[in-house]
Amino acid sequence: MTATAHAANDNQSSKQLAVLVLGAIGVVYGDIGTSPLYAFREALRPFAHDGVAPHEVIGLISLMIWTLTIIVTFKYVLFLLRADNDGEGGTLSLLALLMKKTSRHATIFFFAGIIGAALFIGDAMITPALSVLSALEGLKLVTPVFAPYVLPVAVAIMLLLFLIQSIGTATVAKFFGPITLLWFVVMGLAGLLHIADDPTILLAINPYYALDFVTHAGFVGLVILGAVFLTVTGAEALYADLGHFGRKPIQVAWFAVIFPSLALNYLGQGALVLSHPAAASDPFFLMFPEWALLPAVLLATAATIIASQSVITGAFSLARQAIHLGFLPRLEICFTSASNTGQIYVPAVNVVLLIGVLALIITFGSSAALATAYGISVTGAMVVTTVLSFQFLRVVWGWKVPTALLVLLPLLMLESVFLGANLLKIHDGGYVPVMIAAALMIMMWTWRKGTKYVRAKAANNDVPLERFLASLERRSDHGPVQVPGTAVFLSSLPDMTPNVLLHNLKHNRVLHEHNVILNVKTAPRPYVSEADRVTLRKLSDRFTAIQLLYGFMEDQNISAALPLCRKAGFNFEIMSTSFYVGKRKLVGDPNTGMPHWQDKLFIAMAGFAIDPSDYFQLPSNRVVELGEQMVI
């Protein structure tokens, strides 16, 4: 390759990296970028009755900067972004990787995984509500006339945001990236300009002041820690969104733009409060002169809309992982990018999040009320991720237990302290994320338990495929009527005769000239190469077994896999091929199986599942559905 070609490739890769960095700023870091709106304000609130002492302001800012450094920089940006499952991140991706590597403590890790996933979805509901309300409340500083319109405008913004999700992450990122970049630049400059108000705030860079504050603040300090942790909201979304942009763009964005801007802004807020203690009521917006206040509020509102985007996209990724890992029923998944399979839209999840967000906005009514409810879901998810990371270090990277403990135990202790601080707010709205997470956990546990029970009950009527084929050979002279063409029978158990095949024989008394037992399997890794996609076994002259292997982040598109089946040796004519799909109607029985309430929940969840022919994208007009009833 010539020097000119190398230079062209370098320029292209640099341009591509710049585009991804800008997209990561807009989508991945939107959540953490809105924390300055309310984190320092809420941390100062317990001191409001008797004023804030200078050492308390310096201690608080030091705590915030070092919380960002330890938890976001060290844990997420430098460590967890490397703990990926073939490029995918998030609690369930980490869980899938551990399940692939070892079966020890599988039950413990399963429950840890669904707890982390449920808490993250709770976070995805609270973040949009809190962020948008905190920005719009800045309008009250412009003029009190705007006060009655804060809630209606917040509701309207959320409706619009969730309506545009179907256009895809890539399109949203192109629009949101530049706005968020401007937001971080404005935040950093505003903070930089105010550091001169009282340069002693620069002492906060020394971690001694953070430790001194914690050790001398007593019980009030523990309460304040819950507010301090608001500075790192969005870190878990950062990890979950790994598959959307990749590790390098996320890391470059953090060190080049995000961290410096956040640190400067918090230092500026601290300097402002040191020089003007009355600014403690709303230090972020009071950093701006009167002429710039309205533009700042409008930019903050745009930034909070974008902040909501980061957790929404993370929730979509997590939902797809949960579906493919068997934690949720098969829901419709729409792919919004032709080149990046990580960019998806899940309509059902979008609707659930929208309902949750609107309920929170209307119920709590203000960012101050919501801030007390925030934190438990974030800290809980982080603790779960740290626990799973310990096993990752041991199983995947091969670290010794003492070494893994040396690295993660201090982090776990720190996050546990933050979790304890947030649990103190359980009675003051903190029960909301706990209730959301508990409901989601029960749903995922019920679906997993129910599908396991249905499979076990169906197994009682299963006929081993080998025995079935042998019986056909014995009855070859007076067996079922043979009809021309090819029949493809979907089966979840490759060694068992599909029920839909047995029903077809029972009711129609025919057997096709060529028959395929098709099994779709999800691998415990995000992606599977096309070379490993198809496994074909010739069972007899009339029967062939085909297994299609997909990663848990892939679209399980059978139609797209048919050309690969042809290459593997499965010759068929699509116009003479029928795809047989079984549809099972579940009927609850209070005297058998799971508890009656769980039966009802499982049947209701099954009703939301997308039709198998749509989920697997079978060729249209070539599908035959045969139904059966099952009492559970």
C-alpha positions as CSV (number, residue, x, y, z in Angstrom):
1,M,0.0,0.0,0.0
2,T,1.4,3.5,-0.9
3,A,2.0,6.2,1.6
4,T,-0.9,8.2,0.1
5,A,-3.2,5.2,0.7
6,H,-2.1,4.8,4.3
7,A,-2.7,8.5,4.9
8,A,-6.2,8.2,3.3
9,N,-7.0,5.3,5.6
10,D,-5.7,7.1,8.6
11,N,-7.8,10.2,7.8
12,Q,-10.8,8.0,7.2
13,S,-10.3,6.1,10.5
14,S,-9.7,9.4,12.4
15,K,-12.9,10.9,10.9
16,Q,-14.8,7.8,11.8
17,L,-13.5,7.9,15.4
18,A,-14.4,11.6,15.6
19,V,-18.0,10.8,14.5
20,L,-18.3,8.0,17.0
21,V,-16.8,10.2,19.8
22,L,-19.4,12.9,19.0
23,G,-22.2,10.2,19.0
24,A,-20.9,8.9,22.3
25,I,-21.0,12.3,23.8
26,G,-24.6,12.7,22.7
27,V,-25.9,9.3,23.7
28,V,-23.6,7.6,26.3
29,Y,-22.8,10.7,28.4
30,G,-26.0,12.6,28.3
31,D,-27.1,11.2,31.6
32,I,-24.0,12.0,33.6
33,G,-23.8,15.4,32.0
34,T,-27.0,16.6,33.7
35,S,-25.9,15.7,37.2
36,P,-24.4,19.2,37.8
37,L,-28.0,20.6,37.6
38,Y,-29.0,19.1,40.9
39,A,-26.2,17.0,42.6
40,F,-24.4,19.9,44.4
41,R,-27.7,21.6,45.2
42,E,-29.2,18.5,46.8
43,A,-25.9,17.9,48.7
44,L,-26.1,21.4,50.2
45,R,-29.7,21.1,51.2
46,P,-29.1,19.5,54.7
47,F,-26.9,22.6,55.6
48,A,-29.6,25.1,54.5
49,H,-30.9,25.7,58.0
50,D,-27.7,27.0,59.5
51,G,-25.6,28.0,56.5
52,V,-22.7,26.3,54.8
53,A,-19.2,26.5,56.2
54,P,-16.3,26.9,53.7
55,H,-14.7,23.6,54.7
56,E,-18.0,21.8,54.1
57,V,-18.2,23.3,50.5
58,I,-14.6,22.3,49.8
59,G,-15.2,18.8,51.3
60,L,-18.4,18.3,49.2
61,I,-16.7,19.3,45.9
62,S,-13.7,17.1,46.7
63,L,-16.1,14.2,47.4
64,M,-17.8,14.8,44.0
65,I,-14.6,15.0,42.0
66,W,-13.1,11.9,43.6
67,T,-16.3,10.0,43.3
68,L,-16.2,10.7,39.6
69,T,-12.6,9.7,39.4
70,I,-12.8,6.5,41.3
71,I,-16.2,5.1,40.2
72,V,-16.5,6.4,36.6
73,T,-12.8,6.8,35.5
74,F,-11.3,3.8,37.2
75,K,-14.1,1.4,37.4
76,Y,-16.1,2.0,34.3
77,V,-14.0,3.8,31.7
78,L,-10.6,2.1,32.4
79,F,-11.8,-1.3,33.7
80,L,-15.3,-2.4,32.9
81,L,-15.2,-1.2,29.3
82,R,-12.6,-4.0,28.9
83,A,-14.8,-6.5,30.7
84,D,-16.9,-6.9,27.5
85,N,-18.6,-9.9,26.0
86,D,-17.4,-9.7,22.3
87,G,-17.9,-5.9,22.3
88,E,-21.1,-5.8,24.4
89,G,-21.4,-4.4,27.9
90,G,-24.0,-4.2,30.6
91,T,-25.0,-6.4,33.6
92,L,-26.7,-9.2,31.5
93,S,-23.8,-9.3,29.0
94,L,-21.4,-9.8,31.9
95,L,-23.7,-12.5,33.3
96,A,-23.9,-14.3,29.9
97,L,-20.1,-14.3,29.7
98,L,-19.8,-15.8,33.2
99,M,-22.5,-18.4,32.4
100,K,-20.5,-19.3,29.3
101,K,-17.2,-19.8,31.2
102,T,-18.5,-21.6,34.3
103,S,-21.6,-23.2,35.8
104,R,-20.6,-22.7,39.4
105,H,-22.9,-20.5,41.5
106,A,-25.2,-20.2,38.5
107,T,-28.3,-19.5,40.6
108,I,-26.6,-16.8,42.6
109,F,-25.3,-15.1,39.4
110,F,-28.7,-15.4,37.8
111,F,-30.4,-13.5,40.6
112,A,-27.6,-11.0,40.7
113,G,-28.0,-10.4,37.0
114,I,-31.8,-9.9,37.1
115,I,-31.4,-7.6,40.2
116,G,-28.9,-5.5,38.3
117,A,-31.1,-5.5,35.1
118,A,-34.2,-4.6,37.1
119,L,-32.5,-1.7,38.9
120,F,-31.1,-0.4,35.6
121,I,-34.7,-0.3,34.1
122,G,-35.8,1.6,37.2
123,D,-33.0,4.0,36.6
124,A,-34.1,4.4,33.0
125,M,-37.5,5.5,34.3
126,I,-36.3,8.0,36.9
127,T,-33.5,9.6,35.0
128,P,-35.7,11.3,32.3
129,A,-38.2,12.5,34.8
130,L,-35.6,14.0,37.2
131,S,-33.3,15.5,34.5
132,V,-36.1,17.3,32.5
133,L,-37.8,18.6,35.6
134,S,-34.5,20.0,37.1
135,A,-33.8,21.8,33.8
136,L,-37.3,23.3,33.3
137,E,-37.4,24.5,36.9
138,G,-34.7,26.9,35.9
139,L,-37.4,28.8,34.1
140,K,-38.7,29.9,37.5
141,L,-35.5,31.9,37.9
142,V,-36.1,33.6,34.6
143,T,-39.6,34.6,35.7
144,P,-42.1,33.1,38.2
145,V,-44.7,33.3,35.4
146,F,-43.3,30.1,34.0
147,A,-43.9,28.1,37.2
148,P,-47.3,26.6,36.3
149,Y,-46.0,25.4,33.0
150,V,-43.1,23.2,34.2
151,L,-45.1,20.0,34.6
152,P,-47.1,20.3,31.3
153,V,-44.0,21.1,29.3
154,A,-42.1,18.2,31.0
155,V,-44.9,15.8,30.0
156,A,-45.0,17.1,26.4
157,I,-41.2,16.8,26.1
158,M,-41.3,13.2,27.3
159,L,-44.1,12.3,24.9
160,L,-42.0,13.7,22.0
161,L,-38.8,12.0,23.1
162,F,-40.3,8.5,23.2
163,L,-42.2,9.1,19.9
164,I,-38.9,9.6,18.1
165,Q,-37.2,6.5,19.4
166,S,-38.2,4.5,16.4
167,I,-35.9,6.5,14.1
168,G,-32.9,4.9,15.7
169,T,-29.8,5.7,17.8
170,A,-27.6,6.7,14.8
171,T,-30.0,9.4,13.6
172,V,-30.6,10.6,17.2
173,A,-26.9,10.7,17.9
174,K,-26.2,12.9,14.8
175,F,-28.7,15.4,16.1
176,F,-27.9,15.1,19.8
177,G,-24.1,14.9,19.7
178,P,-23.4,18.5,18.7
179,I,-25.9,19.9,21.3
180,T,-24.4,17.8,24.1
181,L,-20.9,18.8,23.1
182,L,-22.0,22.5,23.3
183,W,-23.6,21.7,26.7
184,F,-20.3,20.3,28.1
185,V,-18.3,23.2,26.7
186,V,-20.7,25.8,28.2
187,M,-20.7,23.9,31.6
188,G,-16.9,23.8,31.7
189,L,-16.5,27.5,30.7
190,A,-19.1,28.6,33.3
191,G,-17.3,26.7,36.0
192,L,-13.9,28.0,34.9
193,L,-15.0,31.6,35.0
194,H,-16.3,31.2,38.5
195,I,-13.3,29.5,40.0
196,A,-11.8,33.0,40.3
197,D,-14.7,33.9,42.7
198,D,-12.8,32.0,45.4
199,P,-9.7,30.1,44.3
200,T,-9.5,28.2,47.6
201,I,-12.0,25.8,46.0
202,L,-9.0,24.3,44.1
203,L,-8.1,22.6,47.5
204,A,-10.9,20.2,46.6
205,I,-8.6,18.5,44.1
206,N,-6.8,17.1,47.2
207,P,-8.6,13.9,48.3
208,Y,-7.7,14.7,51.9
209,Y,-10.6,17.2,52.1
210,A,-13.1,14.5,50.9
211,L,-11.8,12.1,53.6
212,D,-11.9,14.8,56.2
213,F,-15.4,15.7,55.4
214,V,-16.6,12.1,55.6
215,T,-14.9,11.4,58.9
216,H,-16.2,14.5,60.6
217,A,-19.7,15.0,59.1
218,G,-21.3,12.2,61.2
219,F,-24.8,11.1,60.4
220,V,-25.5,14.2,58.3
221,G,-22.5,13.2,56.2
222,L,-24.0,9.8,55.5
223,V,-27.3,11.4,54.3
224,I,-25.3,13.8,52.1
225,L,-23.5,10.9,50.5
226,G,-26.7,9.9,48.9
227,A,-26.8,13.3,47.1
228,V,-23.1,13.1,46.3
229,F,-23.7,9.9,44.4
230,L,-25.9,11.8,42.0
231,T,-22.7,12.9,40.4
232,V,-22.2,9.5,38.9
233,T,-25.7,8.7,37.7
234,G,-25.3,7.4,34.1
235,A,-22.2,5.4,34.7
236,E,-24.1,2.1,34.4
237,A,-25.7,3.4,31.1
238,L,-22.2,4.1,29.9
239,Y,-21.4,0.4,30.3
240,A,-24.7,-0.8,28.8
241,D,-24.2,1.4,25.7
242,L,-20.8,-0.1,25.0
243,G,-22.1,-2.0,22.0
244,H,-23.5,1.2,20.4
245,F,-20.2,2.9,19.9
246,G,-17.3,0.8,21.1
247,R,-14.7,1.2,23.8
248,K,-12.3,3.7,22.3
249,P,-14.8,6.4,21.3
250,I,-16.3,6.3,24.8
251,Q,-12.9,6.5,26.5
252,V,-11.7,9.4,24.3
253,A,-14.9,11.3,24.9
254,W,-14.5,10.9,28.7
255,F,-10.9,12.1,29.0
256,A,-11.1,14.8,26.3
257,V,-14.4,16.4,27.0
258,I,-16.7,14.9,29.8
259,F,-14.4,14.6,32.8
260,P,-12.7,18.1,32.4
261,S,-16.1,19.8,31.9
262,L,-17.7,18.1,34.9
263,A,-14.7,18.8,37.2
264,L,-14.5,22.5,36.2
265,N,-18.3,23.0,36.6
266,Y,-18.4,21.5,40.1
267,L,-15.3,23.6,41.1
268,G,-17.1,26.7,39.7
269,Q,-20.3,25.9,41.7
270,G,-18.2,25.5,44.8
271,A,-16.4,28.8,44.3
272,L,-19.7,30.6,43.7
273,V,-21.2,29.3,47.0
274,L,-18.0,30.1,48.9
275,S,-18.2,33.8,47.7
276,H,-22.0,34.1,47.7
277,P,-23.5,31.6,50.2
278,A,-27.1,32.6,49.1
279,A,-26.3,30.9,45.7
280,A,-26.7,27.5,47.5
281,S,-30.4,27.5,46.6
282,D,-29.5,26.8,42.9
283,P,-25.8,27.1,42.3
284,F,-25.9,25.8,38.8
285,F,-28.2,28.3,37.2
286,L,-27.0,31.2,39.4
287,M,-23.5,30.8,37.7
288,F,-25.0,32.4,34.6
289,P,-25.6,36.2,34.3
290,E,-29.1,37.4,33.9
291,W,-28.8,37.8,30.1
292,A,-27.6,34.3,29.7
293,L,-30.0,32.6,32.0
294,L,-32.8,31.8,29.5
295,P,-30.4,30.4,26.9
296,A,-28.8,28.3,29.7
297,V,-32.2,26.9,30.7
298,L,-33.1,26.1,27.1
299,L,-29.7,24.4,26.5
300,A,-30.1,22.5,29.8
301,T,-33.5,21.3,28.8
302,A,-32.1,20.0,25.5
303,A,-29.3,18.4,27.4
304,T,-31.7,16.6,29.8
305,I,-33.7,15.3,26.9
306,I,-30.5,13.8,25.6
307,A,-29.6,12.5,29.0
308,S,-32.9,10.5,28.9
309,Q,-31.7,9.0,25.5
310,S,-28.6,7.4,27.1
311,V,-30.6,5.3,29.5
312,I,-33.4,4.6,27.0
313,T,-30.9,3.1,24.5
314,G,-29.2,1.2,27.3
315,A,-32.7,-0.2,28.3
316,F,-33.3,-1.4,24.7
317,S,-29.9,-3.2,24.6
318,L,-30.6,-4.8,28.0
319,A,-34.1,-5.9,27.0
320,R,-32.8,-7.7,23.9
321,Q,-30.2,-9.5,26.0
322,A,-32.9,-10.5,28.5
323,I,-35.1,-11.9,25.7
324,H,-32.3,-14.0,24.1
325,L,-31.1,-15.2,27.5
326,G,-34.7,-16.4,28.4
327,F,-35.5,-13.7,31.0
328,L,-38.3,-12.1,29.1
329,P,-40.8,-13.2,26.4
330,R,-40.0,-12.7,22.7
331,L,-40.8,-9.0,22.0
332,E,-40.6,-7.2,18.8
333,I,-37.1,-5.8,18.1
334,C,-36.6,-3.3,15.3
335,F,-33.2,-2.8,13.9
336,T,-32.6,0.9,13.1
337,S,-29.1,0.7,11.5
338,A,-28.0,-1.4,8.5
339,S,-24.4,-1.4,9.7
340,N,-24.6,-1.6,13.5
341,T,-26.7,-4.4,15.0
342,G,-26.3,-2.8,18.4
343,Q,-28.7,0.0,17.4
344,I,-32.2,-1.2,18.1
345,Y,-35.7,-0.1,19.1
346,V,-38.0,-2.2,21.3
347,P,-41.6,-0.8,21.1
348,A,-42.9,-2.6,24.2
349,V,-40.0,-1.4,26.3
350,N,-40.5,2.1,24.9
351,V,-44.1,2.1,26.0
352,V,-43.4,0.8,29.5
353,L,-40.7,3.4,30.0
354,L,-42.9,6.2,28.8
355,I,-45.7,5.2,31.2
356,G,-43.3,4.9,34.1
357,V,-41.7,8.3,33.3
358,L,-45.0,10.1,33.0
359,A,-46.3,8.6,36.3
360,L,-43.1,9.7,38.1
361,I,-43.3,13.3,36.7
362,I,-47.0,13.7,37.7
363,T,-46.7,11.9,41.1
364,F,-43.6,13.7,42.4
365,G,-44.0,17.0,40.6
366,S,-40.5,18.4,41.3
367,S,-36.9,17.5,40.9
368,A,-36.2,17.9,44.6
369,A,-38.9,15.3,45.4
370,L,-37.6,13.0,42.8
371,A,-33.9,13.4,43.9
372,T,-34.8,11.7,47.2
373,A,-36.1,8.7,45.2
374,Y,-33.1,8.6,43.0
375,G,-29.8,6.8,43.9
376,I,-31.0,3.4,45.2
377,S,-31.4,2.0,41.7
378,V,-28.1,3.4,40.5
379,T,-26.0,2.3,43.6
380,G,-27.7,-1.1,43.7
381,A,-26.9,-1.7,40.0
382,M,-23.3,-0.6,40.5
383,V,-22.9,-3.0,43.5
384,V,-24.2,-5.9,41.5
385,T,-21.9,-5.1,38.6
386,T,-18.9,-5.0,41.0
387,V,-19.9,-8.4,42.4
388,L,-20.1,-9.9,38.9
389,S,-16.8,-8.2,38.0
390,F,-15.1,-10.1,40.8
391,Q,-16.1,-13.4,39.2
392,F,-15.1,-12.0,35.8
393,L,-11.6,-11.3,37.0
394,R,-11.2,-14.8,38.4
395,V,-12.9,-16.8,35.6
396,V,-12.1,-14.8,32.5
397,W,-8.9,-13.0,33.3
398,G,-7.6,-15.8,35.6
399,W,-6.8,-13.6,38.6
400,K,-6.1,-15.1,42.0
401,V,-8.8,-14.4,44.7
402,P,-6.5,-12.2,46.8
403,T,-5.5,-10.0,43.8
404,A,-9.2,-9.6,42.7
405,L,-10.2,-8.7,46.2
406,L,-7.4,-6.2,46.5
407,V,-8.7,-4.4,43.4
408,L,-12.4,-4.7,43.9
409,L,-13.0,-4.8,47.7
410,P,-12.2,-1.1,48.3
411,L,-14.6,-0.2,45.4
412,L,-17.3,-2.5,46.7
413,M,-17.0,-1.0,50.2
414,L,-17.2,2.5,48.8
415,E,-20.3,1.7,46.7
416,S,-21.9,-0.1,49.7
417,V,-21.5,3.0,51.8
418,F,-23.2,5.0,49.1
419,L,-26.0,2.3,48.9
420,G,-26.5,2.5,52.6
421,A,-26.7,6.3,52.4
422,N,-29.4,6.1,49.7
423,L,-31.3,3.4,51.7
424,L,-31.8,6.0,54.4
425,K,-34.2,7.7,51.9
426,I,-36.3,4.6,51.5
427,H,-39.3,6.2,53.3
428,D,-38.9,9.5,51.5
429,G,-39.6,8.3,47.9
430,G,-36.7,5.8,47.8
431,Y,-39.3,3.0,47.8
432,V,-40.2,3.9,44.2
433,P,-37.1,2.4,42.5
434,V,-37.2,-0.5,44.9
435,M,-40.9,-1.2,43.9
436,I,-40.1,-0.9,40.2
437,A,-37.1,-3.2,40.5
438,A,-39.0,-5.7,42.6
439,A,-41.8,-5.8,40.0
440,L,-39.4,-6.4,37.1
441,M,-37.4,-9.0,39.1
442,I,-40.7,-10.9,39.8
443,M,-41.5,-10.8,36.1
444,M,-38.1,-12.1,34.9
445,W,-38.0,-14.8,37.6
446,T,-41.6,-15.8,36.7
447,W,-40.8,-16.0,33.0
448,R,-37.7,-18.1,33.6
449,K,-39.5,-20.4,36.0
450,G,-42.6,-20.6,33.8
451,T,-40.7,-21.5,30.6
452,K,-38.7,-24.1,32.5
453,Y,-42.0,-25.6,33.8
454,V,-43.6,-25.6,30.4
455,R,-40.6,-27.3,28.9
456,A,-40.6,-29.9,31.6
457,K,-44.4,-30.6,31.2
458,A,-44.0,-30.8,27.4
459,A,-41.1,-33.2,27.8
460,N,-43.6,-35.8,29.3
461,N,-45.2,-36.0,25.8
462,D,-41.9,-35.7,23.9
463,V,-41.0,-38.5,21.5
464,P,-37.2,-38.9,20.9
465,L,-36.5,-38.1,17.3
466,E,-34.5,-41.3,16.8
467,R,-37.4,-43.4,18.0
468,F,-39.8,-41.5,15.8
469,L,-37.7,-42.0,12.7
470,A,-37.3,-45.7,13.5
471,S,-41.1,-46.1,13.7
472,L,-41.5,-44.5,10.3
473,E,-39.1,-47.0,8.8
474,R,-41.0,-49.9,10.3
475,R,-44.3,-48.5,8.9
476,S,-42.9,-47.5,5.5
477,D,-45.5,-49.7,3.7
478,H,-48.6,-48.4,5.5
479,G,-47.3,-45.1,6.8
480,P,-48.7,-41.6,6.3
481,V,-49.4,-40.3,2.8
482,Q,-46.3,-38.7,1.2
483,V,-46.8,-35.3,-0.4
484,P,-44.3,-33.4,-2.6
485,G,-42.3,-30.5,-1.3
486,T,-40.3,-29.6,1.8
487,A,-41.7,-29.1,5.4
488,V,-39.6,-27.2,8.0
489,F,-40.6,-27.8,11.6
490,L,-39.4,-25.4,14.2
491,S,-38.2,-27.2,17.4
492,S,-36.7,-25.9,20.7
493,L,-35.2,-29.4,21.4
494,P,-33.2,-30.8,18.5
495,D,-33.2,-34.4,19.7
496,M,-37.0,-34.5,20.2
497,T,-39.7,-34.8,17.6
498,P,-41.4,-31.4,17.3
499,N,-45.0,-31.4,18.6
500,V,-46.1,-29.5,15.5
501,L,-44.9,-32.4,13.4
502,L,-46.8,-34.9,15.5
503,H,-49.9,-32.8,15.3
504,N,-49.6,-32.6,11.5
505,L,-49.4,-36.3,11.3
506,K,-52.2,-36.8,13.7
507,H,-54.7,-34.4,12.0
508,N,-53.6,-34.3,8.4
509,R,-52.1,-37.8,8.1
510,V,-49.5,-36.6,5.6
511,L,-45.7,-36.4,5.6
512,H,-43.7,-34.3,3.1
513,E,-41.1,-35.7,0.7
514,H,-38.4,-33.8,2.5
515,N,-38.6,-32.8,6.2
516,V,-36.3,-30.5,8.2
517,I,-36.1,-30.3,12.0
518,L,-35.0,-26.7,12.5
519,N,-33.6,-25.6,15.9
520,V,-32.6,-22.0,16.7
521,K,-30.1,-21.7,19.5
522,T,-28.7,-18.7,21.3
523,A,-25.0,-18.8,22.1
524,P,-23.8,-17.2,25.4
525,R,-21.8,-14.6,23.3
526,P,-23.1,-11.5,21.5
527,Y,-22.2,-12.5,17.9
528,V,-21.6,-15.7,15.9
529,S,-19.8,-15.7,12.6
530,E,-21.6,-16.9,9.4
531,A,-19.2,-19.8,9.2
532,D,-20.5,-21.1,12.5
533,R,-24.2,-20.2,11.9
534,V,-25.5,-23.4,10.3
535,T,-25.0,-27.0,11.4
536,L,-26.6,-29.6,9.2
537,R,-27.1,-33.4,9.9
538,K,-28.6,-35.9,7.6
539,L,-30.9,-38.1,9.7
540,S,-32.5,-40.2,6.9
541,D,-33.5,-40.0,3.3
542,R,-36.4,-37.9,4.2
543,F,-35.3,-36.1,7.3
544,T,-32.5,-33.5,7.9
545,A,-31.7,-31.6,11.2
546,I,-30.5,-28.0,11.0
547,Q,-29.3,-25.9,13.8
548,L,-29.0,-22.1,13.5
549,L,-26.7,-20.5,16.1
550,Y,-27.0,-16.8,16.9
551,G,-25.4,-14.6,19.5
552,F,-27.6,-13.0,22.1
553,M,-27.2,-9.6,20.5
554,E,-28.2,-10.8,17.0
555,D,-31.4,-10.7,14.9
556,Q,-32.6,-14.3,14.7
557,N,-33.7,-13.9,11.1
558,I,-34.3,-17.4,9.6
559,S,-35.1,-16.0,6.1
560,A,-31.7,-14.3,6.0
561,A,-30.1,-17.6,7.0
562,L,-31.6,-19.7,4.3
563,P,-28.8,-18.9,1.7
564,L,-26.3,-20.2,4.3
565,C,-28.4,-23.4,4.7
566,R,-28.2,-23.8,0.9
567,K,-24.4,-23.5,1.1
568,A,-24.3,-26.1,3.8
569,G,-26.1,-28.6,1.6
570,F,-29.8,-28.1,2.2
571,N,-31.4,-27.9,-1.3
572,F,-34.9,-26.6,-1.4
573,E,-37.3,-24.6,-3.5
574,I,-38.9,-21.8,-1.5
575,M,-42.2,-22.0,-3.3
576,S,-42.6,-25.6,-2.4
577,T,-41.4,-25.3,1.2
578,S,-43.8,-24.8,4.2
579,F,-42.7,-23.7,7.6
580,Y,-44.7,-25.3,10.4
581,V,-45.0,-23.4,13.7
582,G,-46.7,-24.6,16.8
583,K,-48.8,-22.1,18.8
584,R,-49.5,-23.0,22.4
585,K,-52.4,-21.7,24.4
586,L,-51.7,-21.8,28.1
587,V,-54.5,-22.5,30.6
588,G,-53.9,-22.0,34.3
589,D,-54.8,-24.6,36.9
590,P,-54.7,-23.5,40.5
591,N,-54.1,-27.0,41.7
592,T,-50.9,-27.8,39.7
593,G,-47.6,-26.3,38.7
594,M,-46.7,-22.8,39.9
595,P,-48.8,-20.7,42.4
596,H,-52.0,-19.4,40.8
597,W,-50.8,-15.7,40.8
598,Q,-47.6,-16.7,39.0
599,D,-49.6,-18.8,36.5
600,K,-51.7,-15.7,35.7
601,L,-48.6,-13.5,35.4
602,F,-46.8,-16.0,33.2
603,I,-49.8,-16.4,30.9
604,A,-50.2,-12.6,30.7
605,M,-46.5,-12.2,29.8
606,A,-46.9,-15.0,27.1
607,G,-49.7,-12.9,25.6
608,F,-47.3,-10.1,25.0
609,A,-44.8,-12.3,23.1
610,I,-44.5,-11.6,19.4
611,D,-45.7,-14.4,17.0
612,P,-42.8,-16.8,16.3
613,S,-43.2,-16.4,12.6
614,D,-42.7,-12.7,13.0
615,Y,-39.9,-13.0,15.6
616,F,-37.9,-15.4,13.4
617,Q,-38.9,-13.5,10.3
618,L,-40.0,-16.6,8.4
619,P,-40.8,-16.2,4.7
620,S,-44.2,-14.6,4.3
621,N,-47.1,-16.8,2.9
622,R,-45.1,-20.0,3.6
623,V,-46.1,-20.4,7.2
624,V,-48.5,-23.0,8.6
625,E,-49.5,-22.6,12.3
626,L,-51.0,-25.5,14.3
627,G,-52.3,-24.8,17.8
628,E,-52.5,-26.8,21.1
629,Q,-53.7,-26.2,24.6
630,M,-51.5,-26.8,27.7
631,V,-52.7,-26.7,31.3
632,I,-50.1,-25.2,33.6
